[in-house]
Amino acid sequence: MQTPPGRRRHHLNIMSQQEINIKRQAQSLERTLQGVLHLLEDKYDEFQQLCRVFNPKRGYSPTAAKDIKELYKTAGAKFAEARALQQTLRSKYRGFVQLDPQRQRQLEELSLMYRKDYRFFEQNQSQWEREQRVREEKTLPPRLLSHLYTLYRDSPSLPSLIFCFQGDFTALQGVKERVKLGERDILDMTGNEMWLVLAGIQSPEDSILRDKLTETFLQGVQGRVKAAVLKITAGEEAREDVLQGLRRSLAGVPPGEIKIL
């Protein structure tokens, strides 16, 4: 049975209207995509300027750092939105709109520019944080450094043990009383920290050394003291940065234990 001409034309008109509606949806998404791209372009100059002038050496600005991070987070969300719109237009509206490849390249190039400037900011901030940690580190006892310099100036290849103890002041005093210093040894105690250099000692295996040191120094102090020990065989190993590293390593040592480096 043939469809009457009037009904066939009505059916074709409905399909045509559906296509028009779909095309309008696609155009609306395309305009949204263009708006997102324009927003990212407009914000880029401000973002780049903030990243480029951020220089902690001229004075660290927490407000500037916060603004940069918030702008980058917002830009990241907009890039994700733009890519999602592109994907929707490709998959759902392929026959109704043709994506501009130049616009796609523009979006990816802009994303790369944002990432590049943010990495520049991150490098500056990381450098400032490292320098800040170094400045905040407590200086090493001058008497300890002077002793090590003299010791290894005269005996460059002398094996030694260098200790850094931390803990309760009274417990450290108890440990101090157990130490018998030789001519080339030194002990320096300030507050809750004590440094000890035992020179001319050939140390055994770590497990044997740890048991011996725990028995000698930490027995009876009820877990109120911890220590890190550096075994060295030459004066070049007794640098100030190495000793600061020895001190920092104590952060992960539980009270009542000794760490051997």
Kinemage of the C-alpha trace (Angstrom):
@kinemage 1
@onewidth
@group {chain A} dominant
@subgroup {mainchain}
@vectorlist {calphas} color= white
{ca met a 1} P 0.000 0.000 0.000
{ca gln a 2} L 1.434 3.350 -1.002
{ca thr a 3} L 1.799 6.219 1.470
{ca pro a 4} L -0.370 9.136 0.444
{ca pro a 5} L 1.703 12.063 -0.927
{ca gly a 6} L 0.579 14.422 1.839
{ca arg a 7} L 1.627 12.079 4.640
{ca arg a 8} L 5.028 11.410 2.956
{ca arg a 9} L 5.736 15.151 2.738
{ca his a 10} L 4.773 15.549 6.420
{ca his a 11} L 7.198 12.760 7.385
{ca leu a 12} L 10.025 14.376 5.407
{ca asn a 13} L 9.329 17.730 7.073
{ca ile a 14} L 9.647 16.103 10.553
{ca met a 15} L 13.028 14.526 9.647
{ca ser a 16} L 14.196 17.866 8.269
{ca gln a 17} L 13.233 19.604 11.513
{ca gln a 18} L 15.132 16.967 13.537
{ca glu a 19} L 18.212 17.586 11.434
{ca ile a 20} L 17.845 21.325 11.950
{ca asn a 21} L 17.620 20.843 15.713
{ca ile a 22} L 20.694 18.599 15.761
{ca lys a 23} L 22.626 21.101 13.678
{ca arg a 24} L 21.648 23.879 16.067
{ca gln a 25} L 22.890 21.800 18.994
{ca ala a 26} L 26.171 21.212 17.205
{ca gln a 27} L 26.548 24.920 16.439
{ca ser a 28} L 25.797 25.774 20.061
{ca leu a 29} L 28.535 23.385 21.227
{ca glu a 30} L 30.892 24.872 18.650
{ca arg a 31} L 30.206 28.385 19.973
{ca thr a 32} L 30.833 27.153 23.524
{ca leu a 33} L 34.122 25.641 22.398
{ca gln a 34} L 35.125 28.903 20.736
{ca gly a 35} L 34.217 30.798 23.934
{ca val a 36} L 36.385 28.503 26.055
{ca leu a 37} L 39.301 28.987 23.676
{ca his a 38} L 38.920 32.785 23.761
{ca leu a 39} L 38.808 32.727 27.575
{ca leu a 40} L 42.048 30.700 27.737
{ca glu a 41} L 43.699 33.099 25.295
{ca asp a 42} L 42.566 36.151 27.274
{ca lys a 43} L 43.858 34.728 30.584
{ca tyr a 44} L 47.199 33.554 29.217
{ca asp a 45} L 49.002 36.911 29.224
{ca glu a 46} L 48.121 37.453 32.899
{ca phe a 47} L 49.186 33.914 33.766
{ca gln a 48} L 52.483 34.173 31.873
{ca gln a 49} L 53.295 37.521 33.482
{ca leu a 50} L 52.687 36.146 36.982
{ca cys a 51} L 54.862 33.102 36.313
{ca arg a 52} L 57.689 35.103 34.782
{ca val a 53} L 57.905 37.777 37.473
{ca phe a 54} L 57.677 35.248 40.312
{ca asn a 55} L 61.173 35.388 41.763
{ca pro a 56} L 61.551 34.378 45.420
{ca lys a 57} L 65.042 35.928 45.482
{ca arg a 58} L 63.347 39.331 45.395
{ca gly a 59} L 60.978 38.316 48.178
{ca tyr a 60} L 58.583 35.373 48.332
{ca ser a 61} L 54.917 36.226 47.802
{ca pro a 62} L 52.458 33.569 49.054
{ca thr a 63} L 49.639 35.543 47.388
{ca ala a 64} L 51.327 35.415 43.970
{ca ala a 65} L 52.050 31.695 44.347
{ca lys a 66} L 48.404 31.067 45.296
{ca asp a 67} L 47.125 33.114 42.331
{ca ile a 68} L 49.352 31.202 39.891
{ca lys a 69} L 48.187 27.832 41.208
{ca glu a 70} L 44.508 28.837 41.076
{ca leu a 71} L 44.823 30.219 37.525
{ca tyr a 72} L 46.558 27.038 36.387
{ca lys a 73} L 43.889 24.869 38.017
{ca thr a 74} L 41.138 26.888 36.319
{ca ala a 75} L 42.932 26.687 32.964
{ca gly a 76} L 43.305 22.925 33.356
{ca ala a 77} L 39.554 22.576 33.901
{ca lys a 78} L 38.869 24.690 30.803
{ca phe a 79} L 41.233 22.635 28.654
{ca ala a 80} L 39.450 19.486 29.822
{ca glu a 81} L 36.108 21.071 28.946
{ca ala a 82} L 37.351 22.056 25.484
{ca arg a 83} L 38.645 18.553 24.735
{ca ala a 84} L 35.380 17.029 25.911
{ca leu a 85} L 33.452 19.362 23.585
{ca gln a 86} L 35.714 18.402 20.688
{ca gln a 87} L 35.179 14.726 21.384
{ca thr a 88} L 31.386 15.190 21.524
{ca leu a 89} L 31.364 17.084 18.242
{ca arg a 90} L 33.468 14.383 16.576
{ca ser a 91} L 31.458 11.420 17.807
{ca lys a 92} L 27.864 12.692 18.016
{ca tyr a 93} L 27.690 15.495 15.454
{ca arg a 94} L 30.186 14.330 12.833
{ca gly a 95} L 27.744 14.804 9.939
{ca phe a 96} L 26.505 18.217 11.067
{ca val a 97} L 29.682 20.167 11.828
{ca gln a 98} L 33.254 20.081 10.652
{ca leu a 99} L 35.900 20.735 13.312
{ca asp a 100} L 38.504 23.314 12.418
{ca pro a 101} L 41.933 21.581 12.591
{ca gln a 102} L 43.621 24.957 13.044
{ca arg a 103} L 41.530 25.589 16.153
{ca gln a 104} L 42.500 22.169 17.504
{ca arg a 105} L 46.204 22.944 16.973
{ca gln a 106} L 45.690 26.319 18.617
{ca leu a 107} L 44.181 24.641 21.676
{ca glu a 108} L 47.072 22.166 22.052
{ca glu a 109} L 49.705 24.870 21.512
{ca leu a 110} L 48.043 27.024 24.154
{ca ser a 111} L 47.964 24.084 26.557
{ca leu a 112} L 51.695 23.572 25.999
{ca met a 113} L 52.375 27.258 26.698
{ca tyr a 114} L 50.477 27.103 29.994
{ca arg a 115} L 52.383 23.973 31.055
{ca lys a 116} L 55.733 25.491 30.093
{ca asp a 117} L 55.159 28.654 32.153
{ca tyr a 118} L 53.849 26.680 35.114
{ca arg a 119} L 56.965 24.479 35.077
{ca phe a 120} L 59.055 27.673 35.167
{ca phe a 121} L 57.117 28.790 38.254
{ca glu a 122} L 57.454 25.367 39.897
{ca gln a 123} L 61.221 25.328 39.372
{ca asn a 124} L 61.569 28.762 40.983
{ca gln a 125} L 59.366 27.775 43.898
{ca ser a 126} L 61.199 24.476 44.444
{ca gln a 127} L 64.537 26.272 44.433
{ca trp a 128} L 63.253 28.745 47.012
{ca glu a 129} L 61.930 25.922 49.213
{ca arg a 130} L 65.293 24.105 49.074
{ca glu a 131} L 67.164 27.280 49.977
{ca gln a 132} L 64.691 27.996 52.756
{ca arg a 133} L 65.202 24.527 54.267
{ca val a 134} L 68.962 25.034 54.189
{ca arg a 135} L 68.651 28.420 55.911
{ca glu a 136} L 66.342 27.007 58.554
{ca glu a 137} L 68.638 24.097 59.348
{ca lys a 138} L 70.400 24.510 62.648
{ca thr a 139} L 74.079 25.233 62.165
{ca leu a 140} L 76.538 22.531 63.153
{ca pro a 141} L 78.645 23.070 66.299
{ca pro a 142} L 81.703 25.172 65.291
{ca arg a 143} L 83.855 23.174 67.728
{ca leu a 144} L 82.919 19.933 65.922
{ca leu a 145} L 83.731 21.358 62.486
{ca ser a 146} L 87.032 22.811 63.678
{ca his a 147} L 88.038 19.496 65.242
{ca leu a 148} L 87.251 17.519 62.093
{ca tyr a 149} L 89.161 19.986 59.935
{ca thr a 150} L 92.272 19.693 62.121
{ca leu a 151} L 91.937 15.923 62.472
{ca tyr a 152} L 91.749 15.244 58.741
{ca arg a 153} L 94.234 17.882 57.770
{ca asp a 154} L 96.821 15.840 59.679
{ca ser a 155} L 95.391 12.378 58.868
{ca pro a 156} L 93.437 12.473 55.569
{ca ser a 157} L 92.731 8.710 55.477
{ca leu a 158} L 91.757 8.104 59.098
{ca pro a 159} L 88.683 5.845 59.599
{ca ser a 160} L 86.209 7.243 62.117
{ca leu a 161} L 82.676 7.048 63.448
{ca ile a 162} L 80.638 10.243 63.661
{ca phe a 163} L 77.510 10.108 65.842
{ca cys a 164} L 74.536 12.423 66.085
{ca phe a 165} L 72.353 11.722 69.133
{ca gln a 166} L 68.983 13.367 69.792
{ca gly a 167} L 66.613 12.942 72.688
{ca asp a 168} L 65.686 13.879 76.206
{ca phe a 169} L 68.327 16.129 77.809
{ca thr a 170} L 68.635 14.040 80.980
{ca ala a 171} L 68.920 10.814 78.966
{ca leu a 172} L 71.599 12.403 76.746
{ca gln a 173} L 73.534 13.334 79.877
{ca gly a 174} L 73.445 9.670 80.861
{ca val a 175} L 74.805 8.657 77.445
{ca lys a 176} L 77.499 11.319 77.702
{ca glu a 177} L 78.741 9.914 81.005
{ca arg a 178} L 79.403 6.533 79.337
{ca val a 179} L 81.720 7.984 76.707
{ca lys a 180} L 85.463 7.726 77.211
{ca leu a 181} L 87.214 10.071 74.821
{ca gly a 182} L 90.600 9.405 73.265
{ca glu a 183} L 93.108 12.044 72.214
{ca arg a 184} L 91.568 12.487 68.766
{ca asp a 185} L 87.932 12.174 69.847
{ca ile a 186} L 85.454 14.946 70.576
{ca leu a 187} L 82.012 15.257 72.177
{ca asp a 188} L 79.795 18.331 71.785
{ca met a 189} L 76.378 18.546 73.429
{ca thr a 190} L 73.867 21.381 73.100
{ca gly a 191} L 70.295 21.092 74.316
{ca asn a 192} L 68.687 17.906 73.017
{ca glu a 193} L 71.480 17.067 70.560
{ca met a 194} L 74.905 15.544 71.018
{ca trp a 195} L 77.706 14.975 68.499
{ca leu a 196} L 80.472 12.452 69.029
{ca val a 197} L 83.536 11.659 66.922
{ca leu a 198} L 85.464 8.470 67.635
{ca ala a 199} L 88.593 8.607 65.495
{ca gly a 200} L 90.767 5.758 64.291
{ca ile a 201} L 88.099 3.055 64.594
{ca gln a 202} L 87.825 0.234 62.069
{ca ser a 203} L 84.119 -0.573 62.248
{ca pro a 204} L 82.769 -4.125 61.908
{ca glu a 205} L 79.699 -5.168 59.876
{ca asp a 206} L 76.664 -2.970 60.390
{ca ser a 207} L 74.623 -5.563 62.292
{ca ile a 208} L 77.470 -6.229 64.763
{ca leu a 209} L 78.205 -2.511 65.081
{ca arg a 210} L 74.553 -1.644 65.709
{ca asp a 211} L 74.214 -4.229 68.483
{ca lys a 212} L 77.429 -3.066 70.127
{ca leu a 213} L 76.502 0.621 69.966
{ca thr a 214} L 72.962 0.009 71.224
{ca glu a 215} L 74.335 -1.943 74.177
{ca thr a 216} L 76.998 0.682 74.923
{ca phe a 217} L 75.024 3.899 74.522
{ca leu a 218} L 71.267 3.309 74.550
{ca gln a 219} L 70.785 0.561 77.094
{ca gly a 220} L 68.913 1.843 80.117
{ca val a 221} L 67.681 5.143 78.636
{ca gln a 222} L 64.149 3.718 78.100
{ca gly a 223} L 63.837 4.740 74.457
{ca arg a 224} L 64.420 8.436 75.151
{ca val a 225} L 67.430 8.740 72.817
{ca lys a 226} L 68.041 7.881 69.162
{ca ala a 227} L 71.179 8.094 67.068
{ca ala a 228} L 72.548 8.067 63.530
{ca val a 229} L 76.130 6.985 62.816
{ca leu a 230} L 78.294 7.817 59.830
{ca lys a 231} L 81.218 5.526 59.001
{ca ile a 232} L 83.950 7.405 57.162
{ca thr a 233} L 87.367 6.409 55.858
{ca ala a 234} L 88.647 9.773 54.598
{ca gly a 235} L 88.428 13.422 55.498
{ca glu a 236} L 86.580 14.344 52.288
{ca glu a 237} L 83.603 12.358 53.622
{ca ala a 238} L 83.297 14.628 56.677
{ca arg a 239} L 81.904 17.618 54.774
{ca glu a 240} L 79.367 19.914 56.394
{ca asp a 241} L 76.593 18.953 53.943
{ca val a 242} L 77.189 15.265 54.723
{ca leu a 243} L 76.915 15.960 58.457
{ca gln a 244} L 73.676 17.891 57.880
{ca gly a 245} L 72.413 14.841 55.988
{ca leu a 246} L 73.352 12.680 58.976
{ca arg a 247} L 71.290 14.965 61.200
{ca arg a 248} L 68.312 14.924 58.800
{ca ser a 249} L 68.363 11.129 58.647
{ca leu a 250} L 67.393 11.056 62.329
{ca ala a 251} L 63.898 12.252 61.399
{ca gly a 252} L 62.981 8.691 60.391
{ca val a 253} L 64.666 6.903 63.307
{ca pro a 254} L 62.384 5.719 66.156
{ca pro a 255} L 63.464 6.532 69.732
{ca gly a 256} L 65.711 3.835 71.191
{ca glu a 257} L 67.251 2.869 67.828
{ca ile a 258} L 70.490 3.571 65.949
{ca lys a 259} L 70.762 4.089 62.198
{ca ile a 260} L 74.075 3.375 60.464
{ca leu a 261} L 74.929 5.222 57.263
